[in-house]
Amino acid sequence: MKLFFIFLLSAVLLSGCLPGNVQLPQMQQDPLLPMLERKSGLIVYIGADGNIYTADQAGNNITPYTKDAVLPATSTDPFHYYMYPTWAPDGASLGFVGVSEQGTKVTTDLYIAKVKDPAKKVFSSDSEHPFYLYWSPDNTNLGFLSSTADGKSVILQSVSSTQKERTVIDTGSPYYWSWAPDGKTMIVHAGSAASSEPEHMAFLQPGSNTSEDGLDITPAAFQSPAWSPDGKRILMTRVNDKGKNELIVTDGQGKFEKSLATYDMNTAFAWSDQSDKVAYIEGKQTIQSGTLGTLHVLDVNTSKELFKDEEDVIAFFWSPNGEKIAYFIPKVNSDSSSNNSGSSGQSNSTGQAQQQVLLQLKVLDVASGKSKVLFTFSPTDQFLGILPYFDQYHQSATIWSPDNYNLVLSVVSSDGNPSIAVVPSSGQLEPRIMTRGYLAFWSRN
């Protein structure tokens, strides 16, 4: 499982190189500032010790859900650590994965915990390894993807803290899905031309006897479909009768309503929580995973374009109130002149600088159509790893606080440590380090 994120955006893509002016949160700050903030929701994070914790945005009211993580000192040492923390939509429960290795045996366990209560193991396997979690909107079932024993496909399954056995729903590779808001139906996009399994889209009704209703549509290049939060519409793609790739809206039964845009390469998209606006990335460069290109924001009802940023955007997240979008532009820093390990490439034995991926965070105010750079930072590998799949993660996790005022980011701080940073979305206050850790998400409530 150490694997999973080391694609690093295919040696990177990328546009400009940054000099040594990278902004990074500092540990030395006025301790009163986070105490005076109005608290909103909770943050779940993987700590620097590999355990799972929750805390408020000041780093207080810490609850540890695990205490037995063992991080390897070398690549050959045994390990036991935790991954993929995922909130239920109501913020009352969370799921996460534990991974351990002894010799050649790797065991993966899936846990569910009520907030403040001990975690309960709900699934364990030596051959099927969960790697993505997504709660049903009714907070009752934790859907998850796991690898098959032969590693050639993935399995969509679900489990809850009350059921005795997991439910196997479907298989495919790759596999993406979106829950209907009632939690009773999924729309799935599975398979690909490059895999042994045919690409298809379908509605699934999971249960003891899962039923499937295939869609008569040829998908254009994309990853995850998206059900609108109000349940009335679905975003997906198709190749139209003229051979053009289209981003389209259907009704809740998959009946075509309108085309929103055409594109040449690929796309990734997400609804605002109000179901009236859509943002999408129009892919402009070939990368190993995900979509890299122009960010567009549209009014769904009028199809009017509200905003466009032609820089190379890799991911974005809507704020809960639909008024802002936080988005990320990858950069490369190859400046070997700086000694700051958090902000520059490291020189190798020949004196050449090693390139380091950095992310520029921008926040768009949708109403005004104006965006601004908040800061540029070095991300943890775990955070960098989710960005090519943000269209799926946008539906299962958020980096926004419930009150829309702050973002939680997983960064490498100025002293070189993996850290969890709280970033005011206004840009009027400096980002600050909350605690040490590898990956964090905010609860929706």
N, C-alpha and C positions, 0 to 999 in steps of 0.2 A: 504493500500500500504506500510505500515511500514514493513510488512511481508517480503518483497520480497527477502531480502538478508540474512535472518538470518538462513540459513542453515549452514553457516560457515564450509563448506567442511567436513561434517559429522564427527564431533568431533575428528576428525582429524586423519584421515588418517595415521599418518604422521611419517616421519623418525626422524632425530635427534633433540635433544633439544639444544637450544642455550643458552649460559650463558649471562652475562650482556654486551657483546661486540657488541651490535647491533648498526649499524651506522645509524644516522638520520640526515637529513639536519637541519641546524641551521638558525635562522633569522639574526644573527649578521654576516654580510659578507661585503666585500668591495663593496660599492654601484656602483663603476665604472665598475665592471666586466660585469654585464648584459647590461649596456649602450653601452659598446664597442663591444658586440657581433653583428655579422651580423644577422639581423632579417629575419625570414623565416615563412611565413604564419601567422595564428592567432590561438589562443587557446580559445576554448569555455569551460566554467566551471560553475558548480553550486557553488555559493559563500557560505560562512559560514552563511549568512543570509537567504539562501534558494532561492535566485534569480539567474537568468541566466545572465552571462556576457561574453564578449569576450575581449581579451587583446593580446598584443604581448608578446614575451617570457621574456621581461624585466618587465612585469607587468604594462606597460604604454599603452596609447591609449585605455583606458577602455571604453567599450560601455555597458551600462546596457539595457537589453531587458525587464526586469520586475523590479518592485519596491515594490510590494505589498505582498511579502511572509510573512507569520506569522508562526514561528516555535513553536510547543507546548512545554510548560514548563514541563508538565506531560503527561502521555499516555492518559489521559482522556480529555485534552484540545482540543478545535477546532484548526485546522491547515490549512494553505494554503502555498504550496511550489511547487517547480518545479523540474522536473526530465528528464532523458534520452536526454540530448542535443546531436544532431546528425547533422554533416555537410553534405551538398550536395557535390558530388564529385568535383565540380569546386570551392568549397569554397565561392561561392557567396550567398548561402542561408543556413539556418539552421532550423531544427525543434526541438521542445521540448514539454514536457507535463506538464500541471499544475494540481495539485490535491488539492481539498479542502474538508473539512468535517465540517458539522454543525449538531450536534446531531447524528442521525443515517444515515444521507444522505451524501454520498460521490459523488462528481462530478469531472469528469475528462475532461479536455480541451486539445486539440491539437493545437499547434501554428506553423506557418511558418513565418520566417522573412528574408528579404534581409539584407545583412550586412550593418550596420549603420542605417537601417530603422526600424520603429516600427513593432512589431510582430502583425500578423493577426490571429485571431482564425478561424480555418478551420473545427473543429469538437468538439462536446460537448456531453456528455452522463452521465446519473446517473446510468446506468447499464452495459455499455461496457467500460472497462478501458484499454486504450492503455498501453503497457508495453515494446514494442520493436519497434524501428524505423529504416528504411533502405531505403535510396533514390535510385531511379532508376539511372542507369549510365548516362542517358541523362539529368539528373538534373530536370526533369519535374514533376515526381510523387514521393510522399513520401509514401512508403509502410509502414504499421504498423500492428502489432498484437494486438488484444484486447481480453479480456475475454468475454464470453457470459454471459447473465443475470443469468443463473443457475450455472455458474462457472465450468461447466463440459467440456467445449471445448474452443477453441480460434478461432477468426475470422481473416482472412487475408483481409485487405482492403487497398485502396490507396486513396490519396487526393492530390490536388495541390492548390496553392494559387489562381488559376484562376477558377477552377471548382466550381459549386454551391453545388454539393452533393458528398459525398464519394462514392467510388465504392467498393462493396463487391465482393471479388474474390473467396474465398474458406474458408472452415472450416476444423478443425482437431485438434488433441491433442495427443502428442505435435506437433509443426509445425516449420519447418525450410525451408528456400528457398535461392536460388541464382539467381540473375539476369543475363541474357545474356548481354554482353557488349553493345548491341544495345538498351537495355531497352524495348524490345518488347516481350521477352519470359522469363519465369522463369522455373527452375527445382525445384520441391518441394519434401520434404520427410516428410510425415505426418502420424499420428497414431502410435500405438505401440501395442505389444502383451499385455501390462499391461493395456491398455485403452479399452474403448468400441468401438473405431473406428479402423478398420483394418489398419495395416501398409501398406503404398504404396509409390511409387515414380511416378512422372508424370511431363510432360511438360505442362505449362499453358501459354496461350496467353491472358493476361488481357485486358479488354475493356468492352464496353457496352454489348457484348455477349461473355463472357469468354469461351474459348474452352480448353479442357483438353485431353491430349494424354498420357495414362498410359504406364509405362515401364514394360515389362515382366521380372522382376528381383526380387529375394528375397534378400532384404537388410540384410547385416550383421550388428552387433551392431555399430551404429555411430549416429551422430546428423545431421550436416549440409552438404549437397553437395556443391561443389564449381566449378563454371564455370571459366575456365582459363581467365585471363585478355585479351588475344588476341582472345577469342571467339572460338577457334578451338577444345578445349577439355573440358571434365568434369571429375572431381574427384568424385567418389562415392564408395560404397562397395557392395559386393554381397556374398552370400553363394554359393560356386561353387558346381559342380556335385559330389565332394568327401566330401561335408559337411564342407569344410574349409572356414573360414572367409578371404576374400581377399579385399585389397585396390586396386581399378582398375581405369584405364583411359579409357574413351569412347571418340568418336568424338562428335561434336556438336549436333548430332541427337540422341545420346545415344547408338550408336553401339559400342560394345566392341572392344578395341584396344589391351590392354595388362594389365597384373597383375603386380603391383609394389611390393606388399608384402603380406604376410599372418600374421594373428594375432589371439590370443586366446580369449581375453576378449572384448575390444572395442577400438575405435580409434577416433582421431580428427585430422584435417589436414588443410593446407592452401597452396596456390600457392605463389611463388614469383611474383612480378609485371611483370617480364619478361617472364613468362609462361614457363620457362625452368627448374625450380626446384620446388620441393615439400618438405615441412617438415610435419611430422606427429608424434603424440604421440601414442605409443603402450601401451595400458592400462595394468597395472600390479596389481592394487589394486581396490577393490570395494569401490566406494564412492557414495554418494547420487545423485550427478549430475556431469556431465563432465567426463573427462578422466585423469588419473594420472599414469604416467609411463615413459618409455624411449623415448627420443626425437631422431628422425632419420631425416636426410636430404638426399634427393635423387636427382640425375640428371634424369629427366623424360625420355629423349631420350635414354640414355644408361642403365637406371635402376641402375647405380652405386651408392652405398652408399657413401656419402661425409663426413658424420659426425654422431656420435652417443654419446649421454650422457645418461648413465644408472641411473642417479639420478631420483627422482620422480618429473617430470616436470608436472605442471598443466596447463600452457598456454604459448603461444609465439606470437610474432608479427614480421613479416618481415619488414626490412627497405625498403623505396621506391625504392632504386636502386638494391635491391636484394643481397647486399653484406654482410649484417649483419642480425642476428636474436636476438631479445631481448626475453629472456625466464625466467620463474619464477618457483622457487622451494619452496614449502611451508615448513615451519619449525614450531616447537612449542617452545615457551619460557615459562618455568615454574619456572624461578628463582625468588623467593620471597625476595631475599636479597637486591635487588636494590630498591631505592626510585624513580627512573626515570619512571614516568607513561607512557612515550612514548616507553619504551624499555623493560619492564618487566611485568610479571604477577602480579596482585594485590592479596594480602593476604586476605582471608576471615576471619570470626570471630573465626575460629578454628585454625588460623595460617597457613593453607594450602594455597599454591599458586594456583591461577586460571590460567589455561593454556591460552596463547594468541597466535593467529596465526600470524606468521611473513612470509615475502616473501624475498627470496634471489634472486636478479636480476643478471643474467649473460648475457653477450653479446658474440655471436659467430661471428668470422670473417670466412665467408664461404670459401673463397679462401684458407686460411691457415689451416682451420680445427681446429683453436685454439679458446677456449672460456675463459673468465675471469669473476670473480665475481666483480661487480661494487659496490654494497652495499646491506645490509640487512635492511629491514625497516618494520614498522607496517603499513599496508594498511588501508585506510578507509573501512567501511563496503560496501559502494557503489562500490568501485573498486574491492574489494574481490568478490563481487557478480557477476561481469561480467566474471570472469576468467573461471568458468566451461563451459561457452558458448562462449569462445573466437573464436571458429571456425565460429560461426555466426557473432560475433562482428568484426572479422578480415575483413569481407567484407563490413561492414557499418561504421567503425570507425578506427582510428589509434592513437597510442600514440607517433609515430615518427614525427619529424619535416620534412617538405618537402625537406630540404637540407641534411637529413640523419645524422646530427651532434648531435641532442639532442632527449631526450625522455621526455614526460610529465607524471608524476606519481601522484597519489592521496594517500597521506601518512598522518600518525599521526606524527606530528613533536615532537621534543624533549621536548616541553613545553605542550604536550598533546592535541594540537589543530589539527583539520582536515585541511590539507594544500595541496596546489598544488606545486609540486616540479619539477624543470627543471634539468635533469640529462644528462651531456655530455656523449655520447656513447663511447668516447675514453677512459674514466676512468682517464684522466689526470687532470681533474678538479673536485672539490668536488660538489656533488649535492647542489642545493640552493632552498630555498623557494621563489616562485614567489608571492603567495598571500594565503589567507585562503580560503578553499573550500573543497568540498566533492568529486567531480568527474570532470575530464577534458579530452578533446580529442583535438588533433591538426588537423587543416585543411590540406587537401592534396595539396593545392596550396597556 
